[in-house]
Amino acid sequence: MRHLAALFALLPWPVLAQDWNAAPPNAPYVAAFPGQTRAPALPDAALALTPLAEGLRHPWGMEELPDGRWLVTERPGRMRIVSDRGVSKPIQGLPPVHAEGQGGLLDVVIARDFDKTRRVWWSYAEPRGALNGTAVATGVLSADETRLDQVTVIFRQAPGWASDAHYGGRLVLAPDGALILTTGERSDRRARLQAQDPASHLGKVIRLSPGGGPAPGNPALPGWAPEVWSIGHRNVQSAAYGPDGRLYTIEHGPLGGDELNRPEAGRNYGWPVVTYGLEYSGAAIGQGLTEAQGMEQPLYYWDPVIAPSGLAFYDGAMFPDWRGSLLVGALGGQALVRLTLKGDRITGEARYLQGMARIRDVAVARDGAIMILTDEENGALIRLTPKP
């Protein structure tokens, strides 16, 4: 990423042509229903960008603290507190991370009663000798904010795998207090079929009790691991609850086929049996199916991909016309993507800040500003507001 001082000297950000729907798809597939892909382009918007921090090394996840500061993770294994007053030293007490490839320290969430408990959860790639896997730990942030105490690992993805890719790792607290974790199928072709094995944690949406173990109400189905909520996912790095109280996730496709889903208990979302994408070689995946009995269709998919990471539903006051929209970070697409939703259908898509940087995570601040993390060696936490 260019140094932010130079970057913001270019503002207002140049508007690129809204031509993403004109780009040819990679796969020769046909959508299952109208509007499942290539929704009409929404009007562009002028955004004011204010950097809160730069020099973050591949920041991955963020959570707003009650006083308006932000907990931010860096993939090499650091967690810091960021505000307009600066960036803290790394918080001590985290377990070791496998910081190779796509692995490292991933997402972070805090308890709803953080003011009282100071409870924090985080996901990370855990080293296990020759293997590694996605894990979740929890701890209590010390009063002086220098360390995490009472640290406990509450979930370890099984089986472990010798891969540096597709960890998933997004965390979100459900309205009922359950802790949602998304996982990947570790990319390896030998591992990808485990996304269809309900006894495996690979390629799943996981639903945990905050203290560890499966959350009450998980599917009680024969052969299913008790923590598993849904199966058949590739690499989910976006998750959020919508205004309808339901969970939405977005996963990375291969060459085409990024998917927006609304995972329900006990359902199968297809990977790798059905997909709207291709192998990176251009070959069909499996039998080249986009539909199969007992497997759910995505609400929306992208081809070419945007490489989605981070998801938030906008509910603030600064952008009143955006209320109810989905905000998505795009890594390969290098944009902030906005989707409008009506019922079960996506009705429009916008892409802001195109070409600026890889956007890893998106959040909505309490005052209605939009926060983004850029996934770069010199990454940044940036505040977005309407441009006057």
C-alpha positions as CSV (number, residue, x, y, z in Angstrom):
1,M,0.0,0.0,0.0
2,R,1.2,3.5,-0.7
3,H,2.1,5.6,2.3
4,L,-1.1,7.1,3.5
5,A,0.1,10.7,3.4
6,A,0.6,10.3,-0.4
7,L,-2.6,8.3,-0.7
8,F,-4.9,10.9,0.8
9,A,-3.2,13.7,-1.2
10,L,-5.0,12.2,-4.1
11,L,-8.5,12.6,-2.6
12,P,-11.2,12.8,-3.7
13,W,-10.6,9.2,-4.7
14,P,-10.8,8.8,-8.4
15,V,-14.0,7.1,-9.5
16,L,-13.4,4.1,-11.8
17,A,-16.0,3.0,-14.3
18,Q,-18.6,0.7,-12.9
19,D,-17.7,-2.0,-15.4
20,W,-17.4,-5.1,-13.2
21,N,-20.5,-6.6,-14.7
22,A,-19.0,-6.2,-18.2
23,A,-16.0,-8.5,-17.3
24,P,-16.5,-12.0,-18.7
25,P,-17.0,-14.8,-16.2
26,N,-14.4,-17.5,-15.8
27,A,-16.9,-20.4,-15.7
28,P,-19.5,-21.1,-18.4
29,Y,-22.3,-21.7,-15.8
30,V,-25.8,-20.2,-15.7
31,A,-27.3,-18.8,-12.5
32,A,-30.0,-20.8,-10.8
33,F,-32.3,-17.8,-10.5
34,P,-32.4,-14.2,-11.8
35,G,-30.3,-11.9,-9.7
36,Q,-28.1,-14.6,-8.2
37,T,-25.0,-12.9,-9.7
38,R,-24.2,-9.5,-11.4
39,A,-26.7,-7.4,-9.6
40,P,-27.3,-3.9,-11.1
41,A,-24.5,-1.4,-10.3
42,L,-25.5,1.1,-7.6
43,P,-24.4,4.8,-7.8
44,D,-21.0,5.7,-6.6
45,A,-20.5,7.7,-3.4
46,A,-17.9,10.3,-2.3
47,L,-16.2,9.1,0.8
48,A,-13.9,11.0,3.2
49,L,-11.0,8.8,4.5
50,T,-9.3,9.4,7.8
51,P,-6.5,7.0,8.8
52,L,-6.4,6.1,12.5
53,A,-3.3,4.0,12.2
54,E,-0.8,2.8,9.7
55,G,2.3,0.6,9.9
56,L,0.2,-2.4,10.9
57,R,1.5,-5.6,9.5
58,H,-1.2,-7.5,7.8
59,P,-4.0,-6.5,10.1
60,W,-6.8,-9.1,10.1
61,G,-9.6,-8.4,12.6
62,M,-11.0,-5.6,14.7
63,E,-13.5,-4.9,17.4
64,E,-14.7,-1.6,18.9
65,L,-14.2,-1.2,22.6
66,P,-16.8,0.5,24.7
67,D,-14.8,3.8,24.7
68,G,-14.5,3.9,20.9
69,R,-11.0,2.6,20.7
70,W,-10.3,-0.6,18.6
71,L,-8.8,-3.9,19.3
72,V,-6.9,-4.9,16.2
73,T,-5.1,-8.1,15.3
74,E,-2.0,-8.4,13.1
75,R,-1.4,-11.7,11.4
76,P,2.2,-12.2,12.6
77,G,0.7,-12.7,16.1
78,R,0.1,-9.3,17.7
79,M,-2.9,-7.7,19.1
80,R,-3.0,-3.9,19.8
81,I,-5.3,-1.2,20.9
82,V,-5.7,1.6,18.2
83,S,-7.3,5.0,18.5
84,D,-6.8,8.5,17.0
85,R,-4.2,8.9,19.8
86,G,-1.9,6.2,18.5
87,V,-1.2,2.5,18.6
88,S,-0.4,0.5,21.8
89,K,2.4,-1.9,22.3
90,P,1.5,-5.5,21.5
91,I,-0.7,-7.0,24.2
92,Q,1.1,-9.9,25.9
93,G,-0.2,-13.4,26.9
94,L,-1.4,-14.7,23.5
95,P,-0.5,-18.3,22.6
96,P,2.0,-19.0,19.8
97,V,0.6,-18.7,16.2
98,H,1.5,-20.5,13.0
99,A,2.3,-17.3,11.0
100,E,3.0,-18.8,7.7
101,G,1.1,-18.3,4.4
102,Q,-2.5,-17.3,5.3
103,G,-2.0,-18.4,8.9
104,G,-1.4,-16.4,12.0
105,L,-3.5,-14.3,14.4
106,L,-6.9,-13.8,12.8
107,D,-10.2,-12.4,14.3
108,V,-11.1,-10.9,17.6
109,V,-14.4,-10.2,19.4
110,I,-15.3,-9.0,22.9
111,A,-18.0,-9.9,25.4
112,R,-21.2,-7.8,25.4
113,D,-20.5,-7.1,29.0
114,F,-16.8,-6.3,28.4
115,D,-17.1,-3.3,30.8
116,K,-17.5,-5.8,33.6
117,T,-15.8,-9.0,32.5
118,R,-13.1,-7.7,30.1
119,R,-13.5,-11.0,28.2
120,V,-12.0,-11.3,24.7
121,W,-12.0,-14.2,22.2
122,W,-9.7,-14.6,19.2
123,S,-9.1,-17.1,16.4
124,Y,-5.7,-18.1,15.1
125,A,-3.7,-20.7,13.3
126,E,-2.3,-23.0,16.0
127,P,1.0,-24.7,15.4
128,R,0.9,-28.5,16.1
129,G,4.3,-29.8,15.1
130,A,4.2,-30.8,11.4
131,L,0.5,-29.9,11.4
132,N,-1.6,-26.8,12.3
133,G,-5.2,-25.8,12.6
134,T,-7.7,-23.1,13.3
135,A,-8.2,-22.5,17.0
136,V,-10.1,-20.2,19.3
137,A,-8.9,-18.9,22.7
138,T,-10.3,-16.6,25.3
139,G,-8.9,-14.5,28.0
140,V,-9.4,-11.4,30.2
141,L,-7.7,-8.1,29.3
142,S,-5.8,-6.8,32.2
143,A,-6.8,-3.5,33.8
144,D,-3.7,-1.8,32.5
145,E,-4.4,-3.3,29.0
146,T,-0.9,-4.8,28.7
147,R,-1.7,-8.5,28.7
148,L,-4.4,-11.2,28.5
149,D,-4.8,-13.3,31.6
150,Q,-6.7,-16.5,32.3
151,V,-6.0,-17.6,28.7
152,T,-7.8,-20.8,27.6
153,V,-8.0,-22.5,24.3
154,I,-11.7,-23.4,23.8
155,F,-11.7,-24.9,20.3
156,R,-9.2,-26.8,18.1
157,Q,-10.1,-27.6,14.5
158,A,-9.8,-31.4,13.9
159,P,-8.1,-32.8,12.1
160,G,-5.0,-30.7,12.0
161,W,-3.5,-30.4,8.5
162,A,-0.1,-29.6,6.9
163,S,-1.2,-26.6,5.0
164,D,-0.7,-22.8,5.2
165,A,-4.0,-21.9,3.6
166,H,-7.8,-21.7,4.1
167,Y,-8.1,-21.3,7.8
168,G,-11.4,-19.4,7.7
169,G,-11.2,-17.8,11.1
170,R,-14.0,-15.2,11.3
171,L,-15.7,-14.8,14.7
172,V,-19.1,-13.3,15.5
173,L,-21.3,-13.4,18.6
174,A,-24.8,-14.6,17.9
175,P,-27.8,-12.8,19.3
176,D,-28.4,-15.8,21.7
177,G,-24.8,-15.6,23.0
178,A,-23.3,-18.4,21.0
179,L,-19.9,-17.9,19.4
180,I,-19.8,-18.5,15.7
181,L,-16.5,-19.5,14.1
182,T,-16.0,-20.1,10.3
183,T,-13.4,-22.5,9.0
184,G,-11.8,-23.4,5.7
185,E,-11.1,-26.7,4.2
186,R,-7.4,-26.1,4.2
187,S,-7.1,-25.8,0.4
188,D,-5.3,-29.2,-0.1
189,R,-7.2,-31.3,-2.6
190,R,-6.9,-34.3,-0.3
191,A,-8.5,-32.2,2.4
192,R,-11.3,-30.5,0.5
193,L,-13.6,-33.5,0.6
194,Q,-13.7,-33.1,4.3
195,A,-15.9,-30.1,3.8
196,Q,-18.6,-32.8,3.1
197,D,-17.8,-34.8,6.2
198,P,-19.9,-33.6,9.1
199,A,-17.6,-35.3,11.6
200,S,-14.7,-33.1,10.5
201,H,-14.3,-29.4,11.4
202,L,-12.8,-28.5,7.9
203,G,-15.0,-26.3,5.7
204,K,-17.7,-25.6,8.3
205,V,-19.6,-23.1,10.3
206,I,-18.9,-23.9,13.9
207,R,-21.2,-22.9,16.8
208,L,-19.7,-22.8,20.2
209,S,-20.6,-22.0,23.8
210,P,-18.6,-19.0,24.8
211,G,-16.7,-21.1,27.4
212,G,-16.1,-23.9,25.0
213,G,-17.9,-27.0,23.7
214,P,-20.9,-27.1,21.4
215,A,-23.6,-24.4,21.8
216,P,-27.1,-25.7,22.8
217,G,-29.4,-26.1,19.8
218,N,-26.8,-27.3,17.4
219,P,-27.9,-30.0,14.9
220,A,-28.3,-33.4,16.6
221,L,-27.7,-35.4,13.4
222,P,-26.0,-38.8,13.1
223,G,-22.3,-38.5,12.4
224,W,-22.1,-34.8,12.9
225,A,-19.5,-33.3,15.2
226,P,-21.4,-31.6,18.0
227,E,-19.9,-28.2,17.2
228,V,-20.8,-28.2,13.5
229,W,-23.7,-26.0,12.4
230,S,-23.4,-26.3,8.6
231,I,-21.2,-28.1,6.1
232,G,-19.9,-27.8,2.5
233,H,-18.0,-24.5,2.8
234,R,-14.7,-23.7,1.1
235,N,-13.0,-20.8,3.0
236,V,-15.3,-18.5,4.9
237,Q,-13.8,-15.2,6.0
238,S,-16.9,-13.1,6.3
239,A,-19.7,-13.5,8.8
240,A,-22.4,-11.3,10.4
241,Y,-25.9,-11.4,11.7
242,G,-28.4,-9.4,9.6
243,P,-31.3,-7.2,10.8
244,D,-33.5,-10.3,10.4
245,G,-31.5,-12.0,13.2
246,R,-30.0,-14.6,10.8
247,L,-26.4,-15.5,10.1
248,Y,-24.9,-14.5,6.8
249,T,-21.5,-15.7,5.5
250,I,-19.4,-15.2,2.4
251,E,-16.7,-17.6,1.3
252,H,-13.9,-17.5,-1.2
253,G,-14.5,-19.4,-4.4
254,P,-11.7,-20.8,-6.6
255,L,-11.5,-19.4,-10.1
256,G,-15.0,-17.8,-9.8
257,G,-17.7,-18.7,-7.3
258,D,-17.3,-16.5,-4.3
259,E,-20.6,-17.2,-2.4
260,L,-22.9,-15.3,-0.1
261,N,-24.9,-17.8,2.0
262,R,-27.3,-17.7,4.9
263,P,-26.3,-20.9,6.7
264,E,-29.0,-22.8,8.5
265,A,-28.7,-25.7,11.0
266,G,-27.9,-29.0,9.4
267,R,-27.7,-27.7,5.8
268,N,-25.1,-28.5,3.2
269,Y,-23.7,-25.7,1.1
270,G,-22.1,-27.8,-1.6
271,W,-18.3,-27.5,-1.7
272,P,-16.6,-29.2,-3.5
273,V,-19.5,-31.2,-5.1
274,V,-21.3,-28.1,-6.4
275,T,-19.7,-24.7,-7.2
276,Y,-19.9,-21.8,-9.6
277,G,-16.1,-21.8,-9.9
278,L,-13.4,-23.7,-11.7
279,E,-10.0,-25.1,-10.7
280,Y,-7.2,-22.4,-11.1
281,S,-6.1,-24.4,-14.1
282,G,-9.5,-23.7,-15.7
283,A,-10.7,-27.3,-15.4
284,A,-14.1,-28.2,-14.0
285,I,-14.2,-29.1,-10.3
286,G,-15.5,-32.6,-9.8
287,Q,-18.3,-33.2,-12.3
288,G,-18.8,-29.5,-13.0
289,L,-22.1,-29.3,-11.1
290,T,-23.8,-26.1,-9.9
291,E,-26.8,-27.9,-8.4
292,A,-27.4,-31.2,-6.6
293,Q,-30.1,-32.6,-4.4
294,G,-29.7,-31.8,-0.8
295,M,-27.3,-28.9,-1.4
296,E,-28.2,-25.3,-1.0
297,Q,-27.8,-22.5,-3.5
298,P,-26.0,-19.4,-2.6
299,L,-28.0,-16.2,-2.3
300,Y,-25.4,-14.5,-4.5
301,Y,-22.1,-15.4,-6.2
302,W,-19.3,-13.5,-7.9
303,D,-17.4,-14.6,-11.1
304,P,-14.8,-13.1,-11.5
305,V,-14.2,-13.2,-7.8
306,I,-13.7,-10.3,-5.4
307,A,-11.9,-12.4,-2.7
308,P,-14.3,-11.5,0.2
309,S,-13.1,-11.0,3.7
310,G,-15.0,-9.2,6.4
311,L,-18.8,-8.5,6.5
312,A,-21.0,-6.0,8.3
313,F,-24.6,-4.9,8.0
314,Y,-24.9,-1.1,8.0
315,D,-27.2,0.2,10.7
316,G,-25.7,3.7,11.4
317,A,-26.8,7.3,11.0
318,M,-24.1,8.7,8.8
319,F,-25.2,6.9,5.6
320,P,-29.0,6.7,6.0
321,D,-29.6,5.4,2.5
322,W,-27.2,2.5,3.2
323,R,-29.2,1.1,6.2
324,G,-29.7,-2.7,5.8
325,S,-26.9,-2.9,3.2
326,L,-24.2,-5.5,3.4
327,L,-20.6,-4.1,3.5
328,V,-17.9,-6.5,2.3
329,G,-14.2,-6.2,2.1
330,A,-12.6,-7.3,-1.2
331,L,-9.0,-8.5,-1.2
332,G,-8.4,-9.4,-4.8
333,G,-11.1,-6.9,-5.8
334,Q,-9.4,-4.2,-3.8
335,A,-12.7,-2.4,-2.9
336,L,-15.4,-1.9,-0.3
337,V,-18.4,-3.7,-1.8
338,R,-21.9,-2.8,-0.8
339,L,-24.9,-5.0,-1.5
340,T,-28.6,-4.1,-1.2
341,L,-30.9,-6.9,0.0
342,K,-34.6,-7.3,-0.4
343,G,-36.0,-10.4,1.2
344,D,-33.9,-13.3,-0.2
345,R,-32.5,-11.4,-3.2
346,I,-29.5,-9.1,-3.8
347,T,-30.9,-6.1,-5.7
348,G,-27.7,-4.0,-6.3
349,E,-24.0,-3.8,-5.9
350,A,-21.5,-0.9,-5.5
351,R,-17.7,-1.0,-5.3
352,Y,-16.0,1.9,-3.6
353,L,-12.3,2.9,-3.3
354,Q,-11.5,0.6,-6.2
355,G,-7.8,-0.2,-6.5
356,M,-6.9,1.4,-3.2
357,A,-5.8,-1.7,-1.3
358,R,-6.8,-5.2,-0.2
359,I,-9.6,-4.7,2.3
360,R,-9.4,-7.5,5.0
361,D,-12.2,-6.4,7.4
362,V,-15.1,-4.1,7.7
363,A,-17.0,-2.8,10.7
364,V,-19.5,-0.1,11.6
365,A,-18.5,2.2,14.5
366,R,-21.1,3.2,17.0
367,D,-21.3,6.7,15.6
368,G,-22.1,5.3,12.1
369,A,-18.7,5.6,10.5
370,I,-17.4,2.7,8.5
371,M,-14.1,1.2,9.5
372,I,-11.8,-0.8,7.2
373,L,-8.6,-2.7,7.6
374,T,-6.1,-2.9,4.7
375,D,-4.2,-6.2,4.5
376,E,-0.7,-5.0,3.6
377,E,2.8,-5.0,5.0
378,N,2.1,-1.4,5.8
379,G,-1.6,-1.9,6.7
380,A,-4.0,0.7,8.0
381,L,-7.1,1.2,10.0
382,I,-9.2,3.8,8.1
383,R,-12.4,5.6,9.1
384,L,-14.8,6.3,6.2
385,T,-17.5,9.1,6.5
386,P,-19.6,10.9,3.8
387,K,-17.5,13.4,1.9
388,P,-19.0,16.9,2.5
